[in-house]
């Protein structure tokens, strides 16, 4: 019988097994991203965090190909990021946040990057995280990604995004309410 008092987002045992298998295969295939980490320790932590597993599944379901990028030495948390080469359609054509979405009078996009990431249980990458990701491959060569924007910029109506062109990572600004078919977001999750 379903627990009607539980609002936790959980996967079925079959979904957990399938997700863990996918993540393990990706981990082993891309060992250069996390040479000093052991899968057994990561899997143990994943199995103890069902809500985080649900978020990883959302990253996977959206075509994000999540993988471990490292461990935070201060907190002991493993850091997963979206590694797909380009931002896929389901995470694009979004303005920056809910406030920007509400300000649009015409041609509103379906959602905002901040809200969609929060619904998945993840956070947008910071500029620093985005640059770290780009050290491991060529991402967003035909797309761009909103990144976390400092409050003083957002307060003035702006938001930041990044992409990779000419073998260089660029940081740009735009109105937070803007959206484009090739701009989406990348996220991270700490476990």
TORKOL-4160 file (C-alpha; in steps of 0.2 Angstrom, whole numbers, padded with zeros to 4 digits, m for minus):
191
<pt num="1" X="0000" Y="0000" Z="0000"/>
<pt num="2" X="0006" Y="0017" Z="m0004"/>
<pt num="3" X="0011" Y="0028" Z="0010"/>
<pt num="4" X="0000" Y="0043" Z="0008"/>
<pt num="5" X="0009" Y="0053" Z="0021"/>
<pt num="6" X="0026" Y="0052" Z="0012"/>
<pt num="7" X="0030" Y="0067" Z="0000"/>
<pt num="8" X="0048" Y="0060" Z="m0003"/>
<pt num="9" X="0053" Y="0057" Z="m0021"/>
<pt num="10" X="0059" Y="0040" Z="m0022"/>
<pt num="11" X="0063" Y="0027" Z="m0036"/>
<pt num="12" X="0057" Y="0009" Z="m0036"/>
<pt num="13" X="0070" Y="m0004" Z="m0032"/>
<pt num="14" X="0071" Y="m0008" Z="m0051"/>
<pt num="15" X="0074" Y="0010" Z="m0055"/>
<pt num="16" X="0088" Y="0011" Z="m0042"/>
<pt num="17" X="0097" Y="m0004" Z="m0049"/>
<pt num="18" X="0096" Y="0002" Z="m0067"/>
<pt num="19" X="0102" Y="0020" Z="m0062"/>
<pt num="20" X="0116" Y="0013" Z="m0051"/>
<pt num="21" X="0122" Y="0002" Z="m0066"/>
<pt num="22" X="0121" Y="0016" Z="m0078"/>
<pt num="23" X="0131" Y="0027" Z="m0066"/>
<pt num="24" X="0144" Y="0014" Z="m0063"/>
<pt num="25" X="0147" Y="0011" Z="m0081"/>
<pt num="26" X="0149" Y="0029" Z="m0084"/>
<pt num="27" X="0160" Y="0031" Z="m0070"/>
<pt num="28" X="0172" Y="0017" Z="m0076"/>
<pt num="29" X="0171" Y="0023" Z="m0094"/>
<pt num="30" X="0176" Y="0041" Z="m0089"/>
<pt num="31" X="0189" Y="0037" Z="m0075"/>
<pt num="32" X="0199" Y="0052" Z="m0080"/>
<pt num="33" X="0186" Y="0063" Z="m0072"/>
<pt num="34" X="0189" Y="0056" Z="m0055"/>
<pt num="35" X="0205" Y="0046" Z="m0054"/>
<pt num="36" X="0206" Y="0046" Z="m0035"/>
<pt num="37" X="0189" Y="0040" Z="m0032"/>
<pt num="38" X="0182" Y="0022" Z="m0029"/>
<pt num="39" X="0165" Y="0018" Z="m0035"/>
<pt num="40" X="0160" Y="0007" Z="m0020"/>
<pt num="41" X="0161" Y="0022" Z="m0008"/>
<pt num="42" X="0151" Y="0032" Z="m0020"/>
<pt num="43" X="0138" Y="0018" Z="m0022"/>
<pt num="44" X="0136" Y="0016" Z="m0003"/>
<pt num="45" X="0133" Y="0035" Z="m0001"/>
<pt num="46" X="0120" Y="0034" Z="m0015"/>
<pt num="47" X="0111" Y="0020" Z="m0008"/>
<pt num="48" X="0109" Y="0029" Z="0008"/>
<pt num="49" X="0101" Y="0044" Z="0000"/>
<pt num="50" X="0085" Y="0040" Z="m0009"/>
<pt num="51" X="0080" Y="0058" Z="m0013"/>
<pt num="52" X="0098" Y="0061" Z="m0020"/>
<pt num="53" X="0096" Y="0046" Z="m0031"/>
<pt num="54" X="0079" Y="0053" Z="m0037"/>
<pt num="55" X="0088" Y="0069" Z="m0042"/>
<pt num="56" X="0102" Y="0059" Z="m0051"/>
<pt num="57" X="0088" Y="0050" Z="m0060"/>
<pt num="58" X="0080" Y="0066" Z="m0065"/>
<pt num="59" X="0097" Y="0072" Z="m0072"/>
<pt num="60" X="0099" Y="0056" Z="m0082"/>
<pt num="61" X="0081" Y="0056" Z="m0088"/>
<pt num="62" X="0083" Y="0073" Z="m0095"/>
<pt num="63" X="0098" Y="0067" Z="m0105"/>
<pt num="64" X="0111" Y="0075" Z="m0094"/>
<pt num="65" X="0123" Y="0060" Z="m0092"/>
<pt num="66" X="0127" Y="0064" Z="m0074"/>
<pt num="67" X="0144" Y="0059" Z="m0068"/>
<pt num="68" X="0155" Y="0062" Z="m0052"/>
<pt num="69" X="0168" Y="0076" Z="m0054"/>
<pt num="70" X="0176" Y="0075" Z="m0037"/>
<pt num="71" X="0174" Y="0076" Z="m0019"/>
<pt num="72" X="0172" Y="0091" Z="m0007"/>
<pt num="73" X="0187" Y="0088" Z="0005"/>
<pt num="74" X="0178" Y="0099" Z="0018"/>
<pt num="75" X="0161" Y="0091" Z="0018"/>
<pt num="76" X="0165" Y="0073" Z="0011"/>
<pt num="77" X="0151" Y="0076" Z="m0002"/>
<pt num="78" X="0153" Y="0068" Z="m0019"/>
<pt num="79" X="0149" Y="0081" Z="m0033"/>
<pt num="80" X="0139" Y="0075" Z="m0048"/>
<pt num="81" X="0137" Y="0086" Z="m0064"/>
<pt num="82" X="0128" Y="0085" Z="m0080"/>
<pt num="83" X="0141" Y="0080" Z="m0093"/>
<pt num="84" X="0131" Y="0079" Z="m0110"/>
<pt num="85" X="0140" Y="0088" Z="m0123"/>
<pt num="86" X="0126" Y="0100" Z="m0127"/>
<pt num="87" X="0111" Y="0106" Z="m0117"/>
<pt num="88" X="0097" Y="0095" Z="m0123"/>
<pt num="89" X="0080" Y="0102" Z="m0128"/>
<pt num="90" X="0071" Y="0098" Z="m0112"/>
<pt num="91" X="0082" Y="0110" Z="m0102"/>
<pt num="92" X="0083" Y="0124" Z="m0115"/>
<pt num="93" X="0072" Y="0139" Z="m0120"/>
<pt num="94" X="0071" Y="0145" Z="m0102"/>
<pt num="95" X="0073" Y="0162" Z="m0094"/>
<pt num="96" X="0084" Y="0163" Z="m0079"/>
<pt num="97" X="0072" Y="0163" Z="m0064"/>
<pt num="98" X="0054" Y="0164" Z="m0059"/>
<pt num="99" X="0055" Y="0183" Z="m0056"/>
<pt num="100" X="0061" Y="0185" Z="m0074"/>
<pt num="101" X="0047" Y="0173" Z="m0080"/>
<pt num="102" X="0034" Y="0183" Z="m0071"/>
<pt num="103" X="0041" Y="0200" Z="m0079"/>
<pt num="104" X="0038" Y="0193" Z="m0097"/>
<pt num="105" X="0022" Y="0200" Z="m0104"/>
<pt num="106" X="0023" Y="0191" Z="m0121"/>
<pt num="107" X="0030" Y="0175" Z="m0127"/>
<pt num="108" X="0034" Y="0168" Z="m0110"/>
<pt num="109" X="0045" Y="0152" Z="m0110"/>
<pt num="110" X="0038" Y="0137" Z="m0102"/>
<pt num="111" X="0049" Y="0138" Z="m0086"/>
<pt num="112" X="0064" Y="0145" Z="m0079"/>
<pt num="113" X="0081" Y="0137" Z="m0077"/>
<pt num="114" X="0082" Y="0140" Z="m0058"/>
<pt num="115" X="0064" Y="0133" Z="m0055"/>
<pt num="116" X="0067" Y="0118" Z="m0066"/>
<pt num="117" X="0084" Y="0114" Z="m0058"/>
<pt num="118" X="0075" Y="0116" Z="m0040"/>
<pt num="119" X="0062" Y="0104" Z="m0046"/>
<pt num="120" X="0075" Y="0091" Z="m0051"/>
<pt num="121" X="0083" Y="0094" Z="m0034"/>
<pt num="122" X="0099" Y="0101" Z="m0041"/>
<pt num="123" X="0108" Y="0118" Z="m0043"/>
<pt num="124" X="0114" Y="0128" Z="m0058"/>
<pt num="125" X="0133" Y="0127" Z="m0060"/>
<pt num="126" X="0143" Y="0142" Z="m0054"/>
<pt num="127" X="0155" Y="0150" Z="m0066"/>
<pt num="128" X="0169" Y="0141" Z="m0057"/>
<pt num="129" X="0161" Y="0124" Z="m0058"/>
<pt num="130" X="0157" Y="0127" Z="m0077"/>
<pt num="131" X="0175" Y="0131" Z="m0080"/>
<pt num="132" X="0181" Y="0115" Z="m0071"/>
<pt num="133" X="0169" Y="0105" Z="m0081"/>
<pt num="134" X="0176" Y="0112" Z="m0097"/>
<pt num="135" X="0193" Y="0106" Z="m0092"/>
<pt num="136" X="0187" Y="0088" Z="m0094"/>
<pt num="137" X="0180" Y="0090" Z="m0112"/>
<pt num="138" X="0172" Y="0102" Z="m0124"/>
<pt num="139" X="0154" Y="0106" Z="m0119"/>
<pt num="140" X="0142" Y="0119" Z="m0125"/>
<pt num="141" X="0150" Y="0121" Z="m0142"/>
<pt num="142" X="0133" Y="0124" Z="m0150"/>
<pt num="143" X="0123" Y="0128" Z="m0134"/>
<pt num="144" X="0125" Y="0139" Z="m0119"/>
<pt num="145" X="0121" Y="0137" Z="m0101"/>
<pt num="146" X="0114" Y="0149" Z="m0087"/>
<pt num="147" X="0125" Y="0149" Z="m0072"/>
<pt num="148" X="0122" Y="0155" Z="m0055"/>
<pt num="149" X="0122" Y="0174" Z="m0055"/>
<pt num="150" X="0128" Y="0185" Z="m0041"/>
<pt num="151" X="0114" Y="0195" Z="m0032"/>
<pt num="152" X="0121" Y="0212" Z="m0036"/>
<pt num="153" X="0119" Y="0208" Z="m0055"/>
<pt num="154" X="0102" Y="0199" Z="m0053"/>
<pt num="155" X="0096" Y="0214" Z="m0043"/>
<pt num="156" X="0099" Y="0225" Z="m0059"/>
<pt num="157" X="0089" Y="0213" Z="m0070"/>
<pt num="158" X="0104" Y="0203" Z="m0077"/>
<pt num="159" X="0109" Y="0185" Z="m0077"/>
<pt num="160" X="0125" Y="0176" Z="m0082"/>
<pt num="161" X="0128" Y="0162" Z="m0095"/>
<pt num="162" X="0143" Y="0153" Z="m0102"/>
<pt num="163" X="0148" Y="0143" Z="m0117"/>
<pt num="164" X="0163" Y="0137" Z="m0126"/>
<pt num="165" X="0168" Y="0144" Z="m0143"/>
<pt num="166" X="0185" Y="0145" Z="m0152"/>
<pt num="167" X="0192" Y="0132" Z="m0139"/>
<pt num="168" X="0189" Y="0146" Z="m0125"/>
<pt num="169" X="0176" Y="0147" Z="m0111"/>
<pt num="170" X="0166" Y="0163" Z="m0112"/>
<pt num="171" X="0156" Y="0171" Z="m0098"/>
<pt num="172" X="0142" Y="0183" Z="m0104"/>
<pt num="173" X="0127" Y="0193" Z="m0097"/>
<pt num="174" X="0109" Y="0195" Z="m0103"/>
<pt num="175" X="0093" Y="0201" Z="m0096"/>
<pt num="176" X="0087" Y="0187" Z="m0085"/>
<pt num="177" X="0070" Y="0187" Z="m0094"/>
<pt num="178" X="0078" Y="0182" Z="m0110"/>
<pt num="179" X="0078" Y="0165" Z="m0117"/>
<pt num="180" X="0085" Y="0157" Z="m0133"/>
<pt num="181" X="0082" Y="0140" Z="m0141"/>
<pt num="182" X="0100" Y="0135" Z="m0138"/>
<pt num="183" X="0102" Y="0142" Z="m0120"/>
<pt num="184" X="0098" Y="0130" Z="m0105"/>
<pt num="185" X="0107" Y="0125" Z="m0090"/>
<pt num="186" X="0118" Y="0112" Z="m0082"/>
<pt num="187" X="0117" Y="0107" Z="m0064"/>
<pt num="188" X="0126" Y="0099" Z="m0050"/>
<pt num="189" X="0121" Y="0088" Z="m0035"/>
<pt num="190" X="0131" Y="0085" Z="m0019"/>
<pt num="191" X="0129" Y="0068" Z="m0010"/>
